[in-house]
Amino acid sequence: MKKRIDHLPNWAKNLLWFAMWLIIFMIIRNLFPILLVSGPSMEPTLHDGAFVLTSALDESYERGDIIGCWGENEYADVRIVKRVAALPGDEVNVIAETGVVIVNGEVVVDEEHGAPVDPEQLAEFPMIIPEGKLFVLGDNAAVSADSRIKDLGLIPMENVIGVKLFGH
């Protein structure tokens, strides 16, 4: 390759190197997006202003994964960071008065960590998570806008930006 570019002027060589590095940067940026946590909804795990390195390579999600995704409904233009609480086929129930969240008969958010949810804002429960959707929660249920409420709802898997690799 060196012989092919030797005849080029320096500005053209520099432009080629710049273009190559730009392409490499764009590939890495799309495969490993870095997301900013906005607000206290993921505390104490992730704090407001934390950066989270994610991987867009793995599209198999598990309960407990922290993901970055585009919201739905009222949050359609917002990138959010939440924890996957339920997968397609899982049964989810939320008790509005206490904020308790139950997935497949197992309490995943108890009364101590839950927060009452306004019945007017609560999605319809119990529900079976449909194919292609995820039920997500913030770790700080008292302040988290998540799949419990109609304004966000379930997250389509195609909205997932990446799964957390590193961040604190």
N, C-alpha and C positions, 0 to 999 in steps of 0.2 A: 504494500500500500504506500510505503514511503516514496517509491519512485513515481507513483501516479500523482502525488500532490507536490512533488519537488518543483515542478514548473510553475505552480500557482504563486501569485503574489502573497505576501505575508498576511494582508487583510483577509484574503480568501481562506487561507489556512486557519486563521483565528476564527473566522466565521464557521468553518466546518467543525472545529473543536467545540465551539460554543453550542452549535446545533446538536452535536453528539451528547454533550453533557446535559443539555436541556431535555433531550429525549430520555436519557437515563433517569434524570430527576423525575420526570412525569410518570414514568413506569413505576418507580419506587413509591412516589406519592399516591398513586392509584392502588397499588398493592398493599401498602402499609399506611393508611390515612392516620393523621394525628388529629385528635378531637379535643376540644376544650370543654371541660365540665362547667356548666353555667348554673349557679344556684346550689342550695344545700340538699337537694333531693337524694343524693347518693352518699351523704355523710352517715357514718364515720368512715366508710371505705374510701371514698373519693371526695375531696373538698372542692368548694367553689374556686375556679381558676386553675385547677389541676389540668395537666395535659395527659392524654391517654393515647398510647400507640396501639393501633389496632391492625388486624390482618384481614384483608378481604379475600384471602386464598381459601379459607375453610368455610363452606356453607352448610356444615352440619352443626346444629346448635344443640346445646344441652342445658337442662335446668341448672341455674347457677351461673351461667356465662354472663359476663358483663359485655354489652354490645353498644355500639354507636349506631344510630339509625335516624332516618327521617321520620318525623311524626306523622300522624294521620288527622283527619278532620280539622279541628281548629288549630292543630299544631303541624299542618302539612308542610309548612316552609321552615320548620325548626329542626335543627339537628339535636338529638337528645342522647343521653347516656343512661341506660337502665340495665337492670338485671332480668334475665329470662327466668320467669317463674313457672310457665306452663307451655307445653308444646302441643302440636296438633294431636287431637284425640284425648287430651287431658280434660278432666272435669274440674271446673273452678267454681267456687262459691265465695261470695263476700258478704259479711254481715255488716250492714250499714252502721248500726248503732255502736259497734265496738271496733270496726276496722279489721276484724279477723279475716284472714284470707286462707281458704282451704283448697288444696289441689289434690285430687284423687284421694280424698278422705284424710289427708295429712295437713295439719296446721303449718303453714309456712310463714304467716305473720300472726303472732299471738296478741292478746289484749294489751300486754305491756308495751309492745312495739307498734301496735296498730293505732289508728286514729279514726274517729267517726267520719263517715262520708255522708254528705248531704244526699238523701234519697233522690232528690231531683236531678242530681248530677251523676248518680250511680248508673253504670251500665246494667243490662238485664242479667241477673244471676238467678240460679245456677246456669252455667253454660258449658258446652263442649267446644273446645277450641277447634275451629275448622282447619282443614289442610291449607298449608301455605301461610298460616298466621302464627304469631307469637303473643303470649300474654306477658307483659313486662311490668316490673315494679321498681320503684326507687327504694333504696335501703332505708331512707328516712321517711317512713310512711306518713308522718304527720304533715309534711309539706310537699309531698311528691304528687305531681300530676302524672298519672300512669294509666295502665289499662283498666283500672277500676272505674274510671270516669268516662262518660260518653264523649267528652271533648277530645280525648285521645283515642281510646278504644284499643282494639287489637292492632298489632303491627304486621303488615304484610312482609314476608321474608325478603321480597325484592327491595324493601326499604332499608334493609340492614346494610350499613356501610362497612362494618368490620367487627371482629371479636377482639376484646381487650387482650393485648400481649403484655403491656407494661403501663403502669401509671400509679400514682399515689397522691 
